[in-house]
């Protein structure tokens, strides 16, 4: 069994479409921040709804439906308020209905998914450099075999001695690693093998078009420059 994981799409339709072309008909799970920063929030929501993606709420999603950017820096706050003003009723309703965390079963394995962490589902930044000593604790806390997290825009995978897996698929719509390609992950459960495997992938997309739409929208121009540089 194979399923796809995405995160931090951030209203980047061009990046999302390129990723979906790569994953084909695989079931898609999204670790939050569907909107924010980019110029196509409604189109992105419509696309994810259309494929029946299983999504959790990210901090930008929450701020955009609340119209409250008090916890963001100036540039991010401008993007939050722009997004809030441009969300359709249908997009807003979709985001309002999203859970902050999900526990489910995928291919016989227990999966936990959140944007941040099991301790703070929307806001905590989780990286192996700061949290690797907590990963076993997290998996036991939520009784999961596999944990998928987002928020940092930085892909990683970690495996415990007992086979527990924690990973971040990276950012679809706003990479910050110096690689401007859209990042995603494929989780695979092989028959007869007890441990699931995750593969982090990147795909090229029309960055210039996504950046141009930001420039034409009235969003901060630096958000377009960030897409072009991937940083």
N, C-alpha and C positions, 0 to 999 in steps of 0.2 A: 504494500500500500504506500502511495506517495501523495503528499499534500504540500501546498505552498504556503509560506509565511511572508507577509510584508509588514512594513511599519512606516510611520512618518511619511505618508504620501504628500501631505502639505499642499493640497490643491493643485498638484502638478499632473495634469491630465496626460500630457505627452509621455512622461515617465511611467505612469501607471499603465497606459496602453501598451507600451513596449514590454513591460514585465508580464502583463497578461498574455501577450502574444507568445512569450517564452514558456509560460506554464500551461498553456492550452486549456484543457478541460479539468485540470486538477482543482480540487476543493481549495479555496483560499481563506486563510485566517489573517486578520489584520490586528496588529498590536497598538493601534491608536494613532492619534494625530492625523486624522484623515484630511482635515482642513488646516488653514493658517499658512501664511507666507505667500503662497502662490495665487494665481489669478483665476483658477477654475474650480472653486469649491463645489458648486452645484453639479457640474459635470462629473466630478470625481465621485461625489456621493451617489449620483444616479448610476454610474458605472458599477460601483460596488454593490449597490442594491440589486442591480440587474443580474449579477452573477451569483447572488445569494451568499456573499462573503460573510463570514462570522467575525465580528469586530468588537473591540472594547473601546472605551472612551479614553481619549488622551487629554492632556492638560490644555492644549490649544482648542480641541473640540469643545471642552467644557467652557472655557473662557469665551469662545465665540457664541455659544448659545446663551450664555449669561450676559454678554455685553460688558464684561468686567475684565479689564486688562491690568489691574492693580499689581499683579505679581510678576509682570514682565518688564524687560528693559524697553527703552523708548521705541526702538525699531520694531520689536516684536509686538508691542502694544498697538502701534499703528496698524500692523497687519491684522491683529485680533479685531480691532474695531472696524476695519474695512470689511473683513470677512463677516462679522456680525451683521453689518448693514446690507450685505449682498446675499445672505442666505435666503433661499426660498422657504416657504412654509413646509414643503415636503422635506427639504434637507434638514431643516431645524428639527422636525418631528423625528426623523431618522436618528439624528445625533442624540436627541433627548432620550430616546429609548435604549441607548446602548448601556450595557453594564460596565462597571469599572474593572471587573475581573471575571474570568470564566474558568471553571473547572469542568472538564469533560473527558471522554474517552476517545482516543484516536488509534485505530489499528491495534486495539487490545492494550494500549498504554494510557496511563492517566496523565492528562495534559492540564497544565495551569498556564493561563495567559493574562498578562496585564501590561499596561504601558510603562509603569515605573517598577514597582517591586511588591512582594507580598506584604511588606510593612507600610508602604505608601504607594497605592496602586497607580496614582497619576503623576507624582512629582519626583520621586527618588531616582537619581541617576545611578545606574548599576553598571559597573565595569569590572572585569577580572582584577585589575590593578588595585581596586579598592574593596571588592566584595567577595573575592574567591573563597575566603575563609567562612563566608556565610552561606554559600550555595547549598551545602548539605543541610544546613538548618532550614533554609527556605523550602527545599524539596520535602523535608519531613513535616514542616509546618503545614503545608497545603496538601500533603499526601499525594505527591505527584512523582511520576517517572521522568517527565519532560516539562521544562518551563521555558516559555517564550516571552521575552521582554523587549521593549522598544525604548524610545525617549532619548537615547544618547546619540543616535545617528551613526553609531559605530558598531559594525558587525563583530561578533565573537561567538565562539562555542567553547564550552567547558564540560568535561565529563568527570564525574566522581569515581572513586574506587569501586563503588557498588553498581556502576553503570548509569547513575542518574545524569541527565543531560540538561544543561542550561544554555540557552543561546539567544542572540539578538540578530535578526536578519539584516540589520543596517537600514538605511533610509532609502525609500523609493524616490522621493521627490526633492530632497535637499541634502545630498551627501556633504559631509564635512571632513572627509579624509584626504582630500587632494585628488581623488578619483571621482570625476563628475558623473560617471555612469550610475544608473539606478541599481540599487542593491536589493536582493531578496534571498530567500532560502527555500530549499526543498528538504522536507523531512521524509525519510523513507524507513519503513518497517519491512524487513525481509523475512520471509517464511523460514522458520527454523533457527533464526538468530535472535537471541534475547534482547539485544541492545539496538535501539533505533539509531539511525545515522542522519546527520544533517550536513547539507552542502550549501555553502554560501556562494552566491553567484552575482555577477554584475552584467548589465546589458546596456548598450548604447541606446540613446534616444535623441529626439530633436531638441537639444538643449537651447539652441538659438531661438526656436519658436516659443518655447516656454518662457524664456527671458524677455522676448519682445512683448509678449502678452502682459508680463508684469510691468514693463515700462509704459505700456499704453493704458494700464488700468488705474494709475494714480498711486499704486503701492510704492514704498521706498525703492529708488533705483538700485540701492546696494543689494537688494534681494535678487535682482537679476544678475548682478556681478557675481554674487555668491554661487549661483547655479553654473555660471560660465567657468568659474575657477574650481568648483567642487570643494571649496574650503569655507 
